[in-house]
Amino acid sequence: MPALPWVKPNPARSGTTAYVMASRFEVKSLADVPRFLLKSIAAWQQVRKAPGALGASLEAHPLRRTFCTLSAWEDREALYTYARTEPHKGVVSAIRPVMRASTFTFWEVPVGELPIAWADARRRLDEQAAADARG
């Protein structure tokens, strides 16, 4: 399935830096895919209106049971505020029992480099997963 296109909920201030997060989630079974997709819709709608969100995209691979997010924020606090706010907070709790693995990676870029390319995000996620596996 192709990625949902990059959306820009809020304009970026010229000359600033964006805090970027990429995540990859794997659910335990194909039977868990519909639940994950349904729950993720609420989080997607929330990010499209979230204060401090500069951009976001989603990529789903249902047959591989894998879902990825890519988002850019004004700063770390804007991302963490989004994560602590409903419905995202409840979504995380609801899907935790069906999760097999998760990987998160964070970095900063000048806002002029937005949107982030999925190839760059996937590379960073692979590197982070390898580092996590090494302990």
C-alpha positions in Angstrom: 0.0 0.0 0.0 1.5 3.4 -0.9 2.1 6.0 1.8 -0.5 8.5 2.7 0.8 11.7 1.3 2.7 14.2 3.5 0.2 16.6 5.1 1.2 20.0 6.6 -1.0 20.7 9.6 0.8 23.9 10.5 3.2 26.2 8.6 6.9 25.9 9.5 8.7 29.1 10.5 11.5 29.8 8.1 15.0 29.3 9.4 14.0 26.9 12.2 14.7 23.3 12.9 12.1 20.4 12.8 12.1 17.5 15.3 11.4 14.4 13.2 10.2 11.0 14.4 9.8 7.8 12.4 8.3 4.7 13.8 7.7 1.2 12.7 5.1 -1.1 14.3 4.5 -4.8 13.7 1.4 -6.5 15.0 1.4 -10.1 16.1 -0.9 -11.6 13.5 -2.9 -10.8 10.4 -6.0 -10.9 12.5 -4.7 -7.9 14.5 -4.3 -5.7 11.3 -7.9 -4.4 11.2 -7.8 -3.4 14.8 -4.5 -1.6 14.4 -5.8 0.2 11.3 -9.1 1.3 12.9 -7.3 2.6 16.0 -4.6 4.4 13.9 -7.3 6.4 12.1 -8.0 8.4 15.2 -4.3 9.2 15.8 -4.0 10.2 12.1 -6.9 12.6 12.4 -5.5 14.0 15.6 -2.0 14.7 14.1 -3.6 16.6 11.2 -4.9 19.2 13.8 -2.1 19.0 16.4 -0.4 22.1 17.6 3.2 22.1 16.5 2.8 19.4 13.9 4.7 20.5 10.7 4.1 17.4 8.6 3.1 13.7 8.7 2.8 10.7 6.5 1.8 7.0 7.1 2.8 3.9 5.3 1.0 0.6 5.7 2.0 -2.9 4.7 -1.0 -4.9 6.1 0.1 -8.3 4.6 3.5 -7.9 6.3 1.7 -6.7 9.5 3.8 -3.6 9.5 2.9 0.1 9.8 5.2 3.1 9.7 4.7 6.8 10.7 6.8 9.8 9.8 6.2 13.2 11.3 7.9 16.5 11.9 7.3 18.8 14.8 8.2 22.3 15.9 10.1 20.8 18.8 10.2 17.7 21.0 7.7 19.1 23.4 5.1 19.4 20.6 5.5 15.8 19.7 5.3 14.6 23.4 2.2 16.8 24.0 0.5 15.1 21.0 1.6 11.6 22.3 0.1 12.4 25.8 -3.2 13.7 24.5 -6.3 11.8 23.6 -7.0 10.0 21.4 -3.4 9.1 20.8 -2.8 8.2 24.4 -5.8 5.8 24.4 -4.8 4.3 21.0 -1.4 3.3 22.4 -3.0 1.6 25.3 -5.6 -0.2 23.1 -3.0 -1.6 20.6 -0.3 -2.5 23.0 -1.6 -6.1 23.5 -1.4 -6.8 19.8 2.0 -5.4 19.2 5.0 -7.7 18.3 7.7 -5.1 17.8 8.2 -1.3 17.6 11.1 0.9 16.5 11.4 4.6 17.0 14.0 7.0 15.8 14.4 10.8 16.1 16.5 13.5 14.5 16.5 17.1 13.6 16.5 18.8 10.2 16.2 22.4 8.9 12.5 23.0 8.0 13.6 23.7 4.4 14.4 19.9 4.1 10.7 19.0 4.8 9.1 16.8 3.7 11.3 13.9 4.7 11.8 11.2 2.1 10.5 7.7 3.1 13.7 6.2 1.9 15.7 8.2 4.5 13.2 7.3 7.3 13.3 3.6 6.4 17.1 3.7 6.5 17.1 5.3 9.9 14.5 2.9 11.2 16.6 -0.1 10.0 19.7 1.4 11.7 17.8 2.0 14.9 16.3 -1.6 14.9 19.8 -3.0 14.5 21.1 -0.9 17.3 18.2 -1.9 19.5 18.9 -5.6 18.7 22.5 -5.2 19.8 21.3 -3.9 23.1 
